[in-house]
Amino acid sequence: MDLRPGYPDIVDEITVRLVAVVVLAVGVAALVSGAWWLYAALAVDFILRAVWGPRVSPIAQGILRWVRPLVPAAPRPTAGPPKRFAASIGAVATVVAATAGAIAAAGGPAAASTIAFAVGAIMVVFPALEAAAGVCVGCLIFAQLIRLGLVPERICLECADITRRTAAAATTPA
């Protein structure tokens, strides 16, 4: 297994949406049960995905091996950098939810429980939008950061012209 940090330039939108279904299910279970360790498990997966990409994410690998082959939809290439940014947001949010949940479970201040619930609710809404409608909130934020000049323009051009990169990748021998 390649453990060099990195995220693919192009990912399959169908696979991303299937991963979001799993994140949604775990997020709902954590929110309903108050089991902060579920957020911790999601945090580990998000961190792995953000740093090393889907190739080391247990959730992504499970989807790629056992679920995606059963879905007849053709792959839909989409830009990887915004998805990596979205995974980074998920990593931060689930670390906050897990930490606040653990503090609340240990008898900490009531605000910790409120924070865990509020961030947990976000971790239900965001993957629900991705899974059901293909709306990636992290990607929308990423696009705004590009417009504001906070993300280099070269990334903007790479993301905007995914069809050219997909065609180039198809003609390059493996």
Protein Blocks (a to p, Z undefined) as FASTA:
>chain_A
ZZbgcddfbdcfklmmmmmmmmmmmmmmmmmnopaklmmmmmmmmmmmmmnojmlgmklm
mmmmmmmmmpmbdcddddfklmmmmmmmmmmmmmmmmmmmmmmmnopafklmmmmmmmmm
mmmmmmmmmmmnopafklmmmmmmmmnopacfklmmmmmmmmlmmmmmmmpcZZ
